[in-house]
Amino acid sequence: MTEITLIARLVARRGREEALLGAIAVAVPAARAEDGCIAYEPHVLADTPGTVVMYERWRDQAAFEAHGAGPAFTALAAQFDGLLAEPLRLEFLRRV
C-alpha cells in the first residue's frame, strides 16, 4: 500500500469566501471519519484569504478514491459551481 498525500486548492468566487468556508466546515467531520483518512485539514492562505488549501493524507489509493465518491466530498463538490472561481486543483505530494 502506498499512502496518498495531497493538497487540494479551492479558490472562492469573490464574495463567496465565507460560503466556501462554511461548506468545507460541514464536510470536514464526515471526511475525517471515512475509512482510510489519516489527515483532512483545511487552511486559508494567509496572504490570500479566498484560497483554501486542504492538506489530505489517505491510507492508500482505494481510500482516496472512496473519499472522492463518498457523500462528504460529493455534497461539497455539488456546490463548486456557485462557490469556486476556478476548478478544484489537486497537487499530489511525494515525501522526500
SULLIN-V378550 format. One record per residue. N is the residue number from 1. RES is the residue in three letters. SS is DSSP state (@ for helix, = for strand, . for the rest). Layout:
n=N res=RES ss=SS
n=N res=RES ss=SS
This chain:
n=1 res=MET ss=.
n=2 res=THR ss=.
n=3 res=GLU ss=.
n=4 res=ILE ss==
n=5 res=THR ss==
n=6 res=LEU ss==
n=7 res=ILE ss==
n=8 res=ALA ss==
n=9 res=ARG ss==
n=10 res=LEU ss==
n=11 res=VAL ss==
n=12 res=ALA ss==
n=13 res=ARG ss=.
n=14 res=ARG ss=.
n=15 res=GLY ss=.
n=16 res=ARG ss=.
n=17 res=GLU ss=@
n=18 res=GLU ss=@
n=19 res=ALA ss=@
n=20 res=LEU ss=@
n=21 res=LEU ss=@
n=22 res=GLY ss=@
n=23 res=ALA ss=@
n=24 res=ILE ss=@
n=25 res=ALA ss=@
n=26 res=VAL ss=@
n=27 res=ALA ss=@
n=28 res=VAL ss=@
n=29 res=PRO ss=@
n=30 res=ALA ss=@
n=31 res=ALA ss=@
n=32 res=ARG ss=@
n=33 res=ALA ss=.
n=34 res=GLU ss=.
n=35 res=ASP ss=.
n=36 res=GLY ss=.
n=37 res=CYS ss==
n=38 res=ILE ss==
n=39 res=ALA ss==
n=40 res=TYR ss==
n=41 res=GLU ss==
n=42 res=PRO ss==
n=43 res=HIS ss==
n=44 res=VAL ss==
n=45 res=LEU ss==
n=46 res=ALA ss=.
n=47 res=ASP ss=.
n=48 res=THR ss==
n=49 res=PRO ss==
n=50 res=GLY ss==
n=51 res=THR ss==
n=52 res=VAL ss==
n=53 res=VAL ss==
n=54 res=MET ss==
n=55 res=TYR ss==
n=56 res=GLU ss==
n=57 res=ARG ss==
n=58 res=TRP ss==
n=59 res=ARG ss=.
n=60 res=ASP ss=.
n=61 res=GLN ss=@
n=62 res=ALA ss=@
n=63 res=ALA ss=@
n=64 res=PHE ss=@
n=65 res=GLU ss=@
n=66 res=ALA ss=@
n=67 res=HIS ss=@
n=68 res=GLY ss=@
n=69 res=ALA ss=@
n=70 res=GLY ss=.
n=71 res=PRO ss=@
n=72 res=ALA ss=@
n=73 res=PHE ss=@
n=74 res=THR ss=@
n=75 res=ALA ss=@
n=76 res=LEU ss=@
n=77 res=ALA ss=@
n=78 res=ALA ss=.
n=79 res=GLN ss=.
n=80 res=PHE ss=@
n=81 res=ASP ss=@
n=82 res=GLY ss=@
n=83 res=LEU ss=@
n=84 res=LEU ss==
n=85 res=ALA ss=.
n=86 res=GLU ss=.
n=87 res=PRO ss=.
n=88 res=LEU ss=.
n=89 res=ARG ss==
n=90 res=LEU ss==
n=91 res=GLU ss==
n=92 res=PHE ss==
n=93 res=LEU ss==
n=94 res=ARG ss=.
n=95 res=ARG ss=.
n=96 res=VAL ss=.
